[in-house]
Amino acid sequence: MSLVGPRPCLPSQHELIAEREQRGVFAARPGITGLAQIHGIDMSTPHRLAEVDGQMLATLGMVMYVRCILRTVVGGGRGDRVRG
């Protein structure tokens, strides 16, 4: 596991798994935080989450890596919240 990368999903999240497979997201190591988390995108929108995960992996460099960590530490996102 890495600090920055796509958050792991549950085996029961079939739609998210399919979306991530299409974008090659599973080729990357999972992480604790990422672009989706600092922008408040959670697992309730599987298509959008997979899209942002793919975008992050395509553009992930040292600057984005550090920015994701810093924004997470200072509360820049809401994480994987579940809406009731």
Secondary structure, 3 states (H helix, E strand, C coil): CEEECCCCCCCCCHHHHHHHHHHCHHHCCCEEECHHHHCCCCCCCHHHHHHHHHHHHHHCCHHHHHHHHHHHHCCCCCCCCCCC
